[in-house]
Amino acid sequence: MSRTPVTACIIARDEEDRLPDCLASLEGLCAEIVVVESGSKDRTAEVAREAGARVIETDWPGHVIQKGRAVAAAKTDWVICLDADERLSPELRTEIEAILDAEPKAVAYSFPRLTRYLHRWIRHGGWYPDRKVRLFDRNLGRWGGVDPHDHVEVDCPVVDLRGNLHHHTYRDIVDHLRIINRYTTTAAERKRAAGEKFRLHRLLFRPIGKVLRMYLLRGGFLDGVAGLILAVLGGYYVFLKYAKLWEMERAERDRPR
């Protein structure tokens, strides 16, 4: 019985250090690999081509649109979507191979995502199992959500797989802070565009609530110092998002008419 062909769809920018492991985890599994690259200053595009991927160089319109572009470029109905800092664990790959060899019985499959942060696997604080739909029939599934929080939308039941999708997230705390800064700007802009108004109580209390939920209620303390850092930076993310919303409102109000 022939295997159901699948295309790996990857978005990447400045990922020459992490992309090789992502591509290696897909070797021999896919009919093709598509890498959508958006203005990298390093060798991301070259690394992808050297591994046999088809590279599409384009602008950056946001997570949802960019991932939709990658799926639209696929030559097969079935796609598996990864970020450059993700890779299939051996257990997950075995499950996927069995599904494709027997012909998929569902429209979409979700993976538990296990994140590596500050040299340890994070299993608490709301970070695990962090299920993501990443294997699906593109005729019946699509990328949706609101930037920077994208997700796959399907109208049919999703089957949960057991093998982990390994996520090698922020390279270090500096990288984490850089991404928080970028993502909170996007989140504040989306709130502003949707007509949401700044409220002081949200700036004061929601960051604290985020820290307490992650560290105490969801067991982040079980991940040691890394769990504490994640909880505090999670609260900082919320604080910065609302602070930027306030700043945008002030800038709009103070703009000369």
N, C-alpha and C positions, 0 to 999 in steps of 0.2 A: 504494500500500500504506500503510495507516494505521500510525502509530507505536505500539509497545507502551507503554501508559500506565505511568508510574512516579511514586511519591511520594517527595519528599525528606523525610527524617526528621532533625531537628536538635535537639540538646539544648543549652540555654544558660542561663547565669546571669551577670548583670552583664557583658553582652557588647555593649552598644550601640555601642561603637567598632569592633568587628571583625565583627559580624553583617552589616552592609550589604554588605560585599565578598563574604561567603559567599553571601548571597542573590542578589547580582548575577551570580555565576558560574553560577547555576542558572536564571536568567531564560529563560523560553520552552522549557525542557527538560522540565519536570515537569507532570503533570496537577494536582498540588497540592503544597503545602509545609506540613509540620507542624512547629511549633516547640514543644517541651516546655520550659517555663520554670519555674524553681524558686526563687522568692523573691528576684528581682533587686531591688536598691536603685536601679537606674538605669532607663533607658527601653527596656530590652531588649524587653519585650512590645509596647510601642507601635511600635518600629522594625519588628518582625516583622509586625504588623498593617498598618502603612502600606505594606509591600511585598506585601501580599496573602496572607500566610501565615495558616494557622489555628493559633491559639495555645492551648495547653493549660497552664494554671497548676496546679502541683501541688507536693508536698513533694519532698525529695531523699532517696531510699532507697539511693543508690549508683549507680555507673556502669552496671552490667549491667542492673539492674532498670529504670533510667530509659530506657536505650536500647531495652529491650524494650517499654516503654510507648509510645514513639514509633512503633515498628514496628507494634504492635497497633492504633494509632489510624489507620494508613494505610487509604485506601479502595481501593488497588490491590494486586495480588499482588506486583508488583515494587517494590522500594524502593532508594533510594540514601541511605546514612546518612553524615552529616557532623557534625563538631563545629563550633561557631561560629567557631573560629580556622582552619578549613580552607576551601579553595575549589578548584574544578576549574581546572586549567590549560587554555588553549585547545586544546592537543593532546589532552588527556584527554577533554574535552568532545566533540571531533570523533569520537573512538573510540566513546564512549558513544552518541552520536547514530546512528552507523552500526549499532551492535548493536541498538538499539531500532527502527530503521527496517526492518531486515531480519528482525526477530523473534529474540530471544536463542536461541542454540544450546547454552548451558550453563545451569547452575543459579546459578552465582555467579562474580563477576569480582573480581580483586584489582588494586589500584593501587600503584605505587611512591610512597611519601610522601617528599617533599623538604621539609626544614624550614628555615625562615628564623630565624636566631638571632643576636642582636647585629649586625644589619645585613649578614649574609652568609648564603649558602646553604651548609648543612652536608652534605658528601658523604662523610664518613669517620667513624671512631670508632664504627662500628656503627649510625649514624643513617640510613644510606641503603644500599639502597633501602627498607628498613622497610616491606615490603609489607603492605597492609591490604585485607581483603575488605570492600567497602562497597556493591557493587551485587549484589543477589541476590533470588531468589524467596522471599518470606517464608514460603511454605508448606513450604519445604524447608531453610530456614536460620533460625538463631536467635542471639541474643546470649548469650554464655557467658563463662567465665573467672572470675577472682577479683578483686574490687575491690582496687586501682584499675586493674588490668590486664584490660580487657575485650577480647573478640575475637568474630568471627562464626564459628559452628560450622555446617558443612554436611557431609552424608554422601556428597557426590558430588565429582568432580574440579572444581577451580577453574581458570579460565582467567586467565592473567596479561595485563594490558594494559600498554602501554608509556608512555603519557602520565602525567605526574606529578600527584599530588594535592599541592597547595601547602599547607604547614602553617606558619602564622605563630604560632609558639608564644610562650613567655613574653615579655611586653612589655619586660622588663628584668631585671637580676639580682635586684632586690628581689622582683619578681613570681615569679621562678624559686624563690627561697628560700621564699617564702610557700607555694607549691604543694608543694615538697618537704616542708615541715613538715606540711601536711595529708595528703599521700599516705603519708608514712611512719607517721603515726598509724594510718591505715586498714590499712596493710600489717602493722604490729605487732599490731593487734587481730585480724586474720585469722590470723596465726601463733599467737597465744595461744589463739584459739577452736579451732584445729585441734590443739592440744595440743603444739605445738613448744616445747621448752625452750631457754632462753638458754644459749649456749656461748661462753666467753670467746674461743676461737680464731677464731670467726666474726667477732666484733667487732674483733679485732686484724688479721686477715689478709684477709678478704673485701673491705673497702674498698680496701686497697692493690692487691689483685688487679684490682679493677674499674678503678682509675685506669690501671694498666699495660696492661690489655687495650684500653681505649678509646684511650689516647694513643699507645701504641707498636705493639701487635699489630694494631690495626684502623686505624692511620694517622691518628688524630686530630690529630697534629702538622701534617698537611697542611692543616688548616683554621685554622692560625695561632693567635692568642691565644684566639679563640673556641673552638677545639678543645681547648685546654688547660683553659679554664674549664669546659667541659662535662665533661671527664674528671674534674677535681677534684670538681665538684659531683655527678657520678655516684657517686664514692667516698663523698662525704658522705652521699648518700641511703642507701647501704648501711649506713654507720656509724650514722646516726640511727635507722634501722629496728631494728637490733639493740639500740641503747641504749634505745630506748623499750620493747622487749620485756623487757629487764632491769628497767627501771623498773616495768613492770606486774607482774612477778613479785614484786619487792620490796614493792610496795604491797599485793598480795594476801597476802603472808606476814606483813606487819606489821599487817594489819587486825585490830582487836580481835575476839576470838571470843565 
